[in-house]
């Protein structure tokens, strides 16, 4: 068998190709995991949606001072979320 010697540059080039292949494989695996999760989620029936229509927070609940109340406004002594769906009377 012939004695084949490679320069350090050849070995470095091969190592770079190997690292690139590993990186691409990791990206592909991430995509496979995402699509597998999506497939699992979409293969299940959608659960029945029954929203709780209680959206009014009591004064003193801490929501008036900030935190999660960025989308809330003062209304008749209570804080009502502006993001919550409203029940319309018939």
Secondary structure, 3 states (H helix, E strand, C coil): CCCCCCCHHHHHHHHHHHHHHHHHHHHHHHHHHHHHHHHHHHCCCCCCCCCCCCCEECCCCCHHHCHHHHHEEEECCEEEECCCCCCCCC
